[in-house]
Amino acid sequence: MRQNFRVMEKISNPFIIRGAIPEAYFCDREKETERLVRYLTNGENVVLHAPRRIGKSKLIEHCFEQEAIKGKYYTIFVDILQTGNLQEFTYEFGKAVFEATASLGNKMLKQFAQTVQSLHSEYTIDPFTGFPKFSMSIGHIENAIYTIEEVFRFLEQADKPCIVAIDEFQRIAEYPEKNVEAILRTHIQRMRNCEFVFAGSDRHLLGQMFQDYNRPFYESAAVMTLEKIEQSKYSTFVTTHFEEFDKHISPEDVERIYDLFDGNTYAMQKTLNTAFSLTAKSERCTLGIIRQAVDEIIEENDFTYRTHLMSIGLSQKEVLYAIARSGKAMQITSAAFVGKYRLGSASSVQSAVRKLKADGWIAEYINRDNQKYYQLNDYFLMLWIQKKYGRGYEV
């Protein structure tokens, strides 16, 4: 039910950061694309894990555009990162299905209204566009469980098979309501006309949800992990597209960008998008241009960062700054770490970390030596903190 992406006939910048990415400008992921499409078209649900901003959403959208899926399935993408309870989940779920349905014409919209009756009166016709508009607020959902049941029933009755991708699915494990996993699992296991992608960035929580024998979603889906794009493949991708537009960049400088962002797809793509625009035709993208690009990006977010940081408490902010300045913060409750950044007690650090994780500021990772570390989800915020309150950063 997702609207078809408009293929760009001509682009001015090959490092696309918004909207659909044409096949020619989608870097690597051939094996992952083939595997995910094969699972879904074979009737399997899939757990897709990857760190934030590594390319989960883009991979899913890319798969939705493949010949085996496009036009043959209704596709829906639901982002539940900002949800905190079942009512908010129901709002995002219902909104995503409605908006996909609205693009298909009056027949499907009428079927939606007839099936999802609890939301029937909560949409209007936009007087400017003439298209249906989802005018519901979260407060309109009086019985989340009943509305969820209606939405699943609508999907089951669709005249084509459906694929629903739910991003940051691990959030449901943190809702205050009891049995949310069991409620959703009951509906999902009954579906014969719909496959699901359960995408998420928290490996630990997703692992518990799908690999713990006592949890409702135990072994209910195939598991995929999306790794970073290999440095050599990304370097070839970048240099090739610079040359395509009669611009130049050395593989060594691409490697510096890769190392700066530890292979984070979004941060690299954003940096290269800006650096490409700063490079004149027939000229080379130098380290100076790359530094200028990074500086521009963090400075254009200066007001946003300052505003968002005002919303967190002092102890959380101090821990956030310490993690950012460290880059990859290990043993954060140790006397050495607490003393170096003057953070107070180990227990206060633990409390701050829990809150920062819950609010999406940081994430927990395990390195190849099986050591736990913490890192900011936003690489540009990390560089902004390092520049403002640390020793700066080096490309």
NORWONOR-V35777 format. One record per residue. OMEGA is omega in degrees with one decimal (none if undefined). NEAR is the number of other ideal C-beta (glycine too) atoms within 12 Angstrom. D_FIRST is the distance of its C-alpha to the first C-alpha in Angstrom with 2 decimals. Layout:
omega = <OMEGA:OMEGA>
near = <NEAR:NEAR>
d_first = <D_FIRST:D_FIRST>
This chain:
omega = <179.1:179.3:178.6:177.8:175.9:-179.9:-179.4:-179.2:-178.9:178.9:179.9:-178.5:-175.1:-178.1:-170.0:-176.5:178.7:175.6:-176.7:178.1:177.3:-176.3:-175.4:-176.6:176.6:-171.3:171.8:177.8:179.3:-178.8:-179.6:178.3:-179.7:-177.2:-178.4:177.9:-179.3:177.7:-173.4:-179.6:175.8:175.3:-179.7:168.8:-173.6:167.4:-179.4:-179.3:171.6:174.0:179.2:174.6:178.2:174.2:179.8:-175.9:180.0:177.6:179.4:178.3:178.9:178.5:178.1:-178.5:-179.3:-174.8:-177.5:-176.5:-174.4:179.4:-179.7:179.7:164.3:-176.0:-175.1:178.3:-178.1:177.6:-177.2:-178.3:-174.2:179.3:-179.4:178.2:-175.4:179.1:178.9:175.3:-178.8:178.0:-178.2:179.4:-180.0:179.9:-179.3:179.7:178.9:-176.6:175.2:179.6:-176.5:-179.0:-173.5:177.6:-171.8:-177.4:-179.2:179.2:177.4:178.1:177.4:-178.9:-179.3:-175.9:-177.8:-171.9:-179.6:177.9:-171.6:-175.3:-172.1:171.2:-176.3:175.5:178.4:-176.3:-178.1:-177.3:-176.8:-179.0:176.4:-177.8:179.3:-173.0:-177.3:170.0:-178.2:-178.3:179.4:-177.7:-176.1:-179.7:-173.7:-177.2:-179.9:179.8:176.7:179.2:178.8:-178.8:176.8:178.9:177.9:179.4:-178.8:-177.3:-178.5:-176.4:170.7:173.8:-176.1:169.8:179.6:175.3:179.3:-176.7:-175.8:-175.4:-178.5:179.8:-175.9:179.7:-177.2:178.4:-179.3:-179.5:178.4:170.1:178.4:178.9:-179.0:179.8:-178.7:179.4:179.4:179.6:-174.1:-178.0:178.2:-175.3:176.4:-175.0:-171.7:172.2:-174.7:168.7:177.6:-176.1:179.8:-177.4:-179.0:-176.0:-176.6:-178.7:178.0:178.1:177.3:-175.9:-171.7:-177.8:177.3:-176.0:-175.5:-178.8:-175.4:-176.7:-178.0:176.0:-179.7:-177.1:171.5:-175.3:174.5:173.4:-179.5:-179.8:175.8:173.8:-179.9:-176.1:-177.8:179.2:-180.0:179.3:177.7:178.2:-176.3:-176.9:179.3:-176.8:170.5:-179.3:180.0:-179.2:178.7:171.8:-172.1:173.7:-177.4:175.3:-179.7:179.8:173.3:178.3:177.5:177.3:179.5:-179.0:-179.9:-176.5:176.4:176.7:179.2:-170.0:-176.3:-177.1:177.9:-178.4:178.7:179.3:-178.7:175.3:-180.0:-178.9:178.2:-179.1:179.7:-177.3:179.6:178.6:-179.1:-179.7:179.6:173.6:-175.6:175.2:177.7:177.7:179.0:177.7:178.4:179.9:-179.7:179.1:179.2:-177.6:-177.7:179.0:179.6:176.9:-174.9:-178.4:179.5:-180.0:-179.5:179.7:-179.3:-179.1:176.6:-175.8:-178.9:-177.1:-175.8:-177.8:177.3:-179.8:179.7:178.8:177.7:179.6:179.9:178.7:179.4:-178.5:178.5:-177.4:172.2:-171.3:179.1:177.4:-171.6:176.5:179.0:179.1:-178.6:-178.2:-179.5:-179.0:-178.3:-176.4:175.7:-172.3:-178.9:-176.0:177.3:-179.2:178.2:176.1:178.4:179.7:179.7:179.7:178.7:-179.4:180.0:176.7:-178.2:-178.0:173.5:179.1:-175.7:175.6:-179.7:-178.1:174.2:-179.8:-175.7:177.4:178.5:178.0:-179.3:174.2:179.6:-178.5:176.6:176.5:-178.5:-178.4:-179.0:173.0:177.9:179.3:177.4:178.4:179.0:-179.7:-175.5:-169.8:179.7:-178.2:-178.5:179.9:179.3:173.4:none>
near = <37:31:23:18:22:11:16:18:8:10:23:16:26:31:40:29:26:17:16:25:32:22:22:17:30:29:40:28:35:19:17:32:31:20:24:41:33:21:28:35:23:17:19:23:33:39:37:43:37:38:36:35:34:36:37:40:33:38:40:40:37:34:42:39:29:30:15:22:32:25:16:19:33:37:41:42:35:43:27:36:29:18:33:23:22:32:29:29:39:43:34:38:45:42:36:32:44:40:28:37:39:33:23:28:17:16:14:29:29:17:28:38:23:18:27:36:20:28:36:23:13:27:26:18:15:13:9:8:11:11:21:30:19:29:17:28:16:24:12:22:29:18:16:31:25:22:36:34:26:31:43:35:25:40:43:25:24:31:19:22:28:39:42:43:43:40:38:37:44:37:36:43:33:29:24:16:23:14:17:34:34:23:26:40:27:19:30:34:21:15:27:16:23:34:36:41:44:44:43:43:36:35:28:21:29:36:23:23:35:34:20:18:12:12:24:26:36:20:20:29:33:24:29:34:24:37:23:29:34:19:25:18:23:32:29:21:33:42:28:22:33:32:22:21:26:14:30:26:38:21:23:20:31:38:25:29:42:33:24:32:38:26:32:33:40:33:37:43:38:33:40:43:32:30:42:40:25:28:31:16:17:12:18:24:40:22:22:17:31:38:27:21:36:38:25:23:36:33:20:16:26:21:13:18:31:18:11:20:29:13:18:24:18:16:26:31:27:29:40:42:34:41:41:38:30:29:26:26:37:23:21:37:27:19:15:16:27:26:17:18:29:16:34:22:17:20:14:23:33:23:22:36:34:22:22:37:31:24:25:28:34:38:38:30:32:19:15:7:10:9:15:21:25:35:37:41:31:33:38:35:34:41:38:34:36:26:26:22:22:20:14:18:27:16:28>
d_first = <0.00:3.77:6.37:8.81:11.87:15.01:17.68:20.84:23.72:26.35:26.55:29.60:29.01:27.69:27.19:23.81:23.14:20.15:16.76:15.75:18.70:19.55:20.77:24.37:24.28:22.57:25.55:26.20:23.89:24.10:25.15:22.63:19.73:21.18:21.77:18.42:16.62:19.41:19.15:15.47:15.84:19.09:17.68:18.91:17.78:18.91:20.84:20.74:23.69:24.88:26.87:25.31:24.48:25.01:21.59:19.30:16.33:17.01:17.37:14.02:12.37:14.86:13.98:10.29:12.09:14.52:15.25:14.98:11.25:9.87:9.13:10.12:7.43:3.85:4.62:5.82:9.29:12.01:15.47:18.26:21.25:22.73:22.46:25.76:25.36:23.24:22.86:21.40:19.01:17.86:17.45:15.25:13.15:12.89:12.35:9.41:7.61:9.16:8.40:4.61:5.87:8.67:7.45:7.09:10.71:13.33:12.92:9.76:11.25:14.50:13.37:12.11:15.53:17.41:16.17:16.01:19.34:20.58:18.24:18.63:21.19:19.68:17.70:19.33:19.07:19.89:23.17:22.94:19.51:19.03:15.44:14.72:15.76:15.53:19.30:19.81:22.06:22.57:25.66:23.83:22.74:25.84:24.95:22.39:22.81:22.23:19.07:17.63:18.65:16.87:13.47:14.02:15.20:12.14:10.05:13.08:13.22:9.84:10.96:9.37:9.87:7.63:8.66:9.36:11.71:14.27:16.65:20.32:20.00:23.81:23.92:23.61:27.01:28.61:27.58:30.71:29.53:30.73:28.77:25.31:24.80:26.08:23.89:20.63:22.10:23.03:19.54:17.99:20.82:20.28:16.70:16.82:13.23:11.84:13.16:13.71:14.99:17.67:18.64:21.81:24.90:27.58:28.86:31.38:29.14:26.45:29.35:30.79:27.61:26.97:30.55:32.68:33.74:33.95:30.38:27.64:25.29:28.26:27.43:24.03:22.24:23.27:24.43:23.96:25.79:24.97:28.35:29.48:29.42:32.93:35.22:36.49:33.07:32.07:35.43:35.05:31.58:33.06:36.31:34.74:32.47:35.40:37.47:34.84:35.37:39.15:39.23:40.56:40.26:42.21:40.72:43.00:41.47:37.92:39.31:40.62:37.19:35.76:38.59:38.34:34.76:35.19:32.38:29.77:27.10:26.09:29.73:30.87:28.18:28.93:32.63:32.42:30.30:33.16:35.94:34.70:34.78:38.30:39.59:41.23:40.86:43.28:43.93:43.36:41.17:43.90:44.01:45.05:41.89:39.78:41.71:41.24:37.47:37.34:39.73:37.71:34.52:36.32:38.32:35.38:34.07:37.54:37.00:33.68:35.33:38.40:36.44:34.34:37.48:39.19:36.91:38.31:41.79:44.68:44.90:41.20:41.58:44.66:42.94:39.92:42.38:44.30:41.28:40.24:43.80:43.99:40.76:40.33:42.22:43.90:46.21:45.37:47.58:50.56:53.68:53.37:49.86:50.60:53.92:52.70:50.20:52.29:49.61:51.82:51.42:49.27:47.94:46.79:44.99:43.20:42.18:40.90:38.92:37.16:36.17:35.13:32.92:31.32:30.64:29.13:32.11:33.20:32.23:34.46:34.82:37.10:38.82:40.17:43.41:41.59:42.44:40.27:39.61:37.67:36.00:34.21:30.44:30.91:33.21:34.02:35.09:37.27:38.90:39.32:41.22:43.24:44.20:45.06:46.65:47.43:48.92:46.04:44.04:44.84:42.75>
